[in-house]
Amino acid sequence: MEIEYPLQMGMSDPFDQLLQWLQELNFPADRPRITLSYAQSLDGSIALENNAQLVLSNPISNRMTHHLRAHHDAILVGIGTILADDPQLTVRLSEGRDPQPIILDRQLRTPLESRIFQNERKPWIIAGREAPEIRRKMLEAAGATIHTLPTNEDVHIDLKALVGLLAKEGLRRLMVEGGAQIIRSFLEERIVDLIVLTIAPIFVNGLHSMGSGNTTFRSPFPRMDQPHWQMFASDLVLWGELKYGDP
Ligand SMILES: NC(=O)c1ccc[n+]([C@@H]2O[C@H](COP(=O)([O-])OP(=O)(O)OC[C@H]3O[C@@H](n4cnc5c(N)ncnc54)[C@H](OP(=O)(O)O)[C@@H]3O)[C@@H](O)[C@H]2O)c1
C-alpha cells in the first residue's frame, strides 16, 4: 500500500514551484537542454555497493520524478542501470506522455527481456561501432532503434556526438537519470544544464553518485546557480541551473 505523506503546508500541488521554474528556462542553441535528476542518500550513495537497487525516494519525491519525466522529450540511462534495475522509464505517477527512452550501451548488452521493451515507446540504444551485428539484429527485431556513434578516449560513447544526434532528431529536453558512470560523464563533459537532486535522510555508504576511484573534476567546478529547495515529506529536493565558470 502506498503511504500518503503530508504535503508541505499551503501548497495545492507540491510540484508547482519546480515545474514553473522548469518552464521559464532558456534552451541552448545547438543541442537539447539537459536535466540531470537522481536520488541519493545523505552520504551521496545512489545504490548499494554491489549495484543492488536501493529505494531512496519517498512516494512524493518519486511522483515528482514522474512529473519531471513528463516534462522531457527523452530520458537516458546507462547500460549499468538497465542491467541492475531493469527500469521502465515511463510516466506512471503523473499525467503526460512517456519520454523517449535512450540507453547508452556501446556493446549492445541490453537484455531482450528488459521491461523497457514492453513500453509503447521502444528504446533507442546508442551503440559503438564495434557492437556485434547479431545483437543489433536481435534488438532491432525486439523493437529497438539502434544508433551508432563514435567512442571517446575512455572508450565510452562520445557525448558530444550524442547531443548532436539528439538535436538532429528534434529532441529539445533530455532527462538523464543515471547511474554513477553516466552522471560523472555528463558532468565531466560540462553539458548538464539543470539539476534536480532528491536527498533521502539516510546514510548508506553504498555506490557513490559518481562511482569510485575517479579523477577530480577540473576547476572551476560545476556549480548550482541560485539553488531552490523544497521538502517532500522527509526528502529534500534541491534544484537549479548548473554553471561552469567562477561565481
Ligand atoms: N538513485 C538513483 O537515482 C539512480 C538512478 C539510476 C541508476 N542508479 C543506480 O546506478 C547503478 C548503475 O550505475 P553504473 O555506474 O554501474 O552504470 P551506468 O552509469 O548506468 O552505466 C554505465 C555504462 O554505460 C556505458 N556507457 C556508454 N557510454 C558512456 C559514457 N559516455 N559514460 C559513461 N558510461 C557510458 C558503459 O558501458 P559500455 O562500455 O558497455 O557501453 C558503462 O559501463 C545501479 O545500481 C542503479 O541502481 C541509481
The ligand as an SDF file (V2000), in Angstrom:
LIG
                    3D

 48 52  0  0  0  0  0  0  0  0999 V2000
   19.4710    6.6230   -7.1900 N   0  0  0  0  0  0  0  0  0  0  0  0
   19.2180    6.9320   -8.4290 C   0  0  0  0  0  0  0  0  0  0  0  0
   18.5510    7.9230   -8.7280 O   0  0  0  0  0  0  0  0  0  0  0  0
   19.7500    6.0530   -9.5420 C   0  0  0  0  0  0  0  0  0  0  0  0
   19.4070    6.3300  -10.8710 C   0  0  0  0  0  0  0  0  0  0  0  0
   19.9240    5.4910  -11.8730 C   0  0  0  0  0  0  0  0  0  0  0  0
   20.7590    4.4380  -11.5310 C   0  0  0  0  0  0  0  0  0  0  0  0
   21.0610    4.2070  -10.2380 N   0  0  0  0  0  0  0  0  0  0  0  0
   21.9550    3.0960   -9.8620 C   0  0  0  0  0  0  0  0  0  0  0  0
   23.1730    3.1990  -10.5630 O   0  0  0  0  0  0  0  0  0  0  0  0
   23.7340    1.8970  -10.6830 C   0  0  0  0  0  0  0  0  0  0  0  0
   24.3270    1.7460  -12.0720 C   0  0  0  0  0  0  0  0  0  0  0  0
   25.3660    2.6840  -12.2330 O   0  0  0  0  0  0  0  0  0  0  0  0
   26.6670    2.2660  -13.0530 P   0  0  0  0  0  0  0  0  0  0  0  0
   27.6570    3.3440  -12.8870 O   0  0  0  0  0  0  0  0  0  0  0  0
   27.0410    0.8810  -12.6810 O   0  0  0  0  0  0  0  0  0  0  0  0
   26.1190    2.1690  -14.5520 O   0  0  0  0  0  0  0  0  0  0  0  0
   25.5190    3.2780  -15.5430 P   0  0  0  0  0  0  0  0  0  0  0  0
   26.1020    4.6090  -15.2690 O   0  0  0  0  0  0  0  0  0  0  0  0
   24.0430    3.1380  -15.5700 O   0  0  0  0  0  0  0  0  0  0  0  0
   26.0500    2.7210  -16.9440 O   0  0  0  0  0  0  0  0  0  0  0  0
   27.4280    2.7410  -17.1890 C   0  0  0  0  0  0  0  0  0  0  0  0
   27.7410    2.0780  -18.5080 C   0  0  0  0  0  0  0  0  0  0  0  0
   27.1950    2.8390  -19.5830 O   0  0  0  0  0  0  0  0  0  0  0  0
   28.0050    2.6760  -20.7080 C   0  0  0  0  0  0  0  0  0  0  0  0
   28.3820    3.9610  -21.2830 N   0  0  0  0  0  0  0  0  0  0  0  0
   28.3170    4.2690  -22.6100 C   0  0  0  0  0  0  0  0  0  0  0  0
   28.7130    5.4960  -22.8340 N   0  0  0  0  0  0  0  0  0  0  0  0
   29.0310    6.0260  -21.6300 C   0  0  0  0  0  0  0  0  0  0  0  0
   29.5450    7.2940  -21.2540 C   0  0  0  0  0  0  0  0  0  0  0  0
   29.7670    8.2920  -22.1360 N   0  0  0  0  0  0  0  0  0  0  0  0
   29.8330    7.4880  -19.9580 N   0  0  0  0  0  0  0  0  0  0  0  0
   29.6180    6.5170  -19.0500 C   0  0  0  0  0  0  0  0  0  0  0  0
   29.1360    5.2900  -19.3460 N   0  0  0  0  0  0  0  0  0  0  0  0
   28.8480    5.0510  -20.6490 C   0  0  0  0  0  0  0  0  0  0  0  0
   29.2730    1.8990  -20.2790 C   0  0  0  0  0  0  0  0  0  0  0  0
   29.1130    0.5370  -20.6470 O   0  0  0  0  0  0  0  0  0  0  0  0
   29.5540    0.0900  -22.1540 P   0  0  0  0  0  0  0  0  0  0  0  0
   31.0050    0.4690  -22.2950 O   0  0  0  0  0  0  0  0  0  0  0  0
   29.2880   -1.3560  -22.1790 O   0  0  0  0  0  0  0  0  0  0  0  0
   28.6860    0.8810  -23.0740 O   0  0  0  0  0  0  0  0  0  0  0  0
   29.2170    1.9900  -18.7780 C   0  0  0  0  0  0  0  0  0  0  0  0
   29.8070    0.8760  -18.1330 O   0  0  0  0  0  0  0  0  0  0  0  0
   22.6350    0.9070  -10.3890 C   0  0  0  0  0  0  0  0  0  0  0  0
   22.9130    0.2400   -9.1920 O   0  0  0  0  0  0  0  0  0  0  0  0
   21.3890    1.7470  -10.2500 C   0  0  0  0  0  0  0  0  0  0  0  0
   20.5180    1.2730   -9.2510 O   0  0  0  0  0  0  0  0  0  0  0  0
   20.5790    4.9730   -9.2270 C   0  0  0  0  0  0  0  0  0  0  0  0
  1  2  1  0
  2  3  2  0
  2  4  1  0
  4  5  1  0
  4 48  2  0
  5  6  2  0
  6  7  1  0
  7  8  2  0
  8  9  1  0
  8 48  1  0
  9 10  1  0
  9 46  1  0
 10 11  1  0
 11 12  1  0
 11 44  1  0
 12 13  1  0
 13 14  1  0
 14 15  2  0
 14 16  1  0
 14 17  1  0
 17 18  1  0
 18 19  2  0
 18 20  1  0
 18 21  1  0
 21 22  1  0
 22 23  1  0
 23 24  1  0
 23 42  1  0
 24 25  1  0
 25 26  1  0
 25 36  1  0
 26 27  1  0
 26 35  1  0
 27 28  2  0
 28 29  1  0
 29 30  1  0
 29 35  2  0
 30 31  1  0
 30 32  2  0
 32 33  1  0
 33 34  2  0
 34 35  1  0
 36 37  1  0
 36 42  1  0
 37 38  1  0
 38 39  2  0
 38 40  1  0
 38 41  1  0
 42 43  1  0
 44 45  1  0
 44 46  1  0
 46 47  1  0
M  CHG  2   8   1  16  -1
M  END
$$$$
